[in-house]
């Protein structure tokens, strides 16, 4: 491709590959943070106590980071196989598998959002209980 034909807004292949690899590394760090957050939610639900919410957090802790990790790893594989000589069946397989893995990841992301919403309701209820207990205690002290 001559310099005249090259799109000014398109990065060079080396820069594109470097960006994809850095994106993959950042994705792995995000997965570690997500797993830690889900571990916190699981422990918080056990302390409330809400066994159903704790079970949902436990399920998401095991499955959501795993599905997300599969997509990040496939993105890294794509970055390595991006050389034109290596394209073909392998890159097609990676793309199809990443597309398939995106479906459960999307479903689990919706489950995560619903779990966070449920946590909000449960914690509001716990705050009301605490306020009522403190009001009774303050009334008994005076």
Rosetta blueprint (number, residue, H / E / L):
1 X L
2 X L
3 X L
4 X L
5 X L
6 X L
7 X L
8 X L
9 X L
10 X L
11 X L
12 X L
13 X H
14 X H
15 X H
16 X H
17 X H
18 X H
19 X H
20 X H
21 X H
22 X H
23 X H
24 X H
25 X H
26 X H
27 X H
28 X H
29 X H
30 X H
31 X H
32 X H
33 X H
34 X H
35 X H
36 X H
37 X H
38 X H
39 X H
40 X H
41 X H
42 X H
43 X H
44 X H
45 X H
46 X H
47 X H
48 X H
49 X L
50 X L
51 X H
52 X H
53 X H
54 X H
55 X H
56 X H
57 X H
58 X H
59 X H
60 X H
61 X H
62 X H
63 X H
64 X H
65 X H
66 X H
67 X H
68 X H
69 X H
70 X H
71 X H
72 X H
73 X H
74 X H
75 X H
76 X H
77 X H
78 X H
79 X H
80 X H
81 X L
82 X L
83 X L
84 X H
85 X H
86 X H
87 X L
88 X L
89 X H
90 X H
91 X H
92 X H
93 X H
94 X H
95 X H
96 X H
97 X H
98 X H
99 X H
100 X H
101 X H
102 X H
103 X H
104 X H
105 X H
106 X H
107 X H
108 X H
109 X H
110 X H
111 X H
112 X H
113 X H
114 X H
115 X H
116 X H
117 X H
118 X H
119 X H
120 X H
121 X H
122 X H
123 X H
124 X H
125 X H
126 X H
127 X H
128 X H
129 X H
130 X H
131 X H
132 X H
133 X H
134 X H
135 X H
136 X H
137 X H
138 X H
139 X H
140 X H
141 X H
142 X L
